[in-house]
Amino acid sequence: MEWELFDSRWREVLAKYGITDLHMRDYESAWGEYKGWDRPRRIELLSALIDTFEESAAPPSTGLVGFWSALPLHDYELA
């Protein structure tokens, strides 16, 4: 049930900004759904999503945790 609440809130933020998903590659390059967005608007979106995540991850809630991964661009291009 908690996941559904988080998902609902997350999608509300996306809808408020007129987008369907968060794709950081497109976000950072102002491409795709973010085409024409200036940096302040992109930061505002990300801040709203971070707030949603933090509210949902706070105990005793979903127990969501953040993660990230990275690899050298050269290796990515070879794959």
Kinemage of the C-alpha trace (Angstrom):
@kinemage 1
@onewidth
@group {chain A} dominant
@subgroup {mainchain}
@vectorlist {calphas} color= white
{ca met a 1} P 0.000 0.000 0.000
{ca glu a 2} L 2.798 2.402 0.819
{ca trp a 3} L 4.361 1.855 -2.596
{ca glu a 4} L 1.074 2.815 -4.263
{ca leu a 5} L 0.982 6.031 -2.233
{ca phe a 6} L 4.555 6.899 -3.217
{ca asp a 7} L 3.867 6.066 -6.865
{ca ser a 8} L 0.715 8.183 -6.831
{ca arg a 9} L 2.527 11.184 -5.352
{ca trp a 10} L 5.462 10.766 -7.754
{ca arg a 11} L 3.126 10.688 -10.754
{ca glu a 12} L 1.258 13.748 -9.454
{ca val a 13} L 4.517 15.716 -9.524
{ca leu a 14} L 5.334 14.461 -13.021
{ca ala a 15} L 1.850 15.420 -14.228
{ca lys a 16} L 2.151 18.866 -12.659
{ca tyr a 17} L 5.199 19.457 -14.853
{ca gly a 18} L 3.635 17.835 -17.917
{ca ile a 19} L 5.997 14.877 -18.180
{ca thr a 20} L 5.534 11.117 -17.949
{ca asp a 21} L 8.888 9.898 -16.587
{ca leu a 22} L 12.153 11.105 -15.130
{ca his a 23} L 15.047 10.312 -17.458
{ca met a 24} L 18.184 11.971 -16.124
{ca arg a 25} L 19.975 11.794 -19.472
{ca asp a 26} L 17.226 13.857 -21.094
{ca tyr a 27} L 16.785 16.001 -17.983
{ca glu a 28} L 20.441 17.065 -17.877
{ca ser a 29} L 20.601 17.840 -21.588
{ca ala a 30} L 17.152 19.544 -21.730
{ca trp a 31} L 16.052 17.048 -24.356
{ca gly a 32} L 12.897 15.012 -24.972
{ca glu a 33} L 10.140 16.004 -22.565
{ca tyr a 34} L 12.479 18.622 -21.079
{ca lys a 35} L 13.269 20.335 -24.387
{ca gly a 36} L 13.130 24.091 -23.949
{ca trp a 37} L 13.256 23.921 -20.153
{ca asp a 38} L 15.717 26.274 -18.513
{ca arg a 39} L 17.894 25.152 -15.602
{ca pro a 40} L 15.695 26.751 -12.874
{ca arg a 41} L 12.624 24.848 -14.101
{ca arg a 42} L 14.535 21.559 -14.179
{ca ile a 43} L 15.850 22.187 -10.665
{ca glu a 44} L 12.320 22.968 -9.455
{ca leu a 45} L 11.083 19.630 -10.834
{ca leu a 46} L 13.947 17.683 -9.296
{ca ser a 47} L 13.436 19.393 -5.936
{ca ala a 48} L 9.742 18.446 -5.965
{ca leu a 49} L 10.596 14.830 -6.780
{ca ile a 50} L 13.264 14.710 -4.068
{ca asp a 51} L 10.731 16.052 -1.560
{ca thr a 52} L 8.312 13.305 -2.591
{ca phe a 53} L 11.015 10.675 -2.219
{ca glu a 54} L 12.129 11.970 1.182
{ca glu a 55} L 8.547 12.057 2.479
{ca ser a 56} L 8.031 8.480 1.339
{ca ala a 57} L 11.357 7.169 2.608
{ca ala a 58} L 10.994 8.596 6.112
{ca pro a 59} L 10.332 5.923 8.758
{ca pro a 60} L 7.969 4.275 9.290
{ca ser a 61} L 7.262 4.354 5.588
{ca thr a 62} L 8.309 2.366 2.535
{ca gly a 63} L 11.942 1.980 3.472
{ca leu a 64} L 12.914 3.284 0.047
{ca val a 65} L 16.599 3.838 -0.466
{ca gly a 66} L 18.390 5.695 -3.204
{ca phe a 67} L 21.051 4.176 -5.401
{ca trp a 68} L 23.070 5.079 -8.431
{ca ser a 69} L 25.604 3.498 -10.694
{ca ala a 70} L 28.167 4.744 -13.134
{ca leu a 71} L 30.516 3.327 -15.702
{ca pro a 72} L 33.121 4.807 -17.987
{ca leu a 73} L 31.578 6.237 -21.152
{ca his a 74} L 34.013 4.263 -23.288
{ca asp a 75} L 32.777 0.972 -21.792
{ca tyr a 76} L 29.156 2.026 -22.268
{ca glu a 77} L 29.764 2.839 -25.917
{ca leu a 78} L 31.379 -0.561 -26.474
{ca ala a 79} L 28.390 -2.429 -25.012
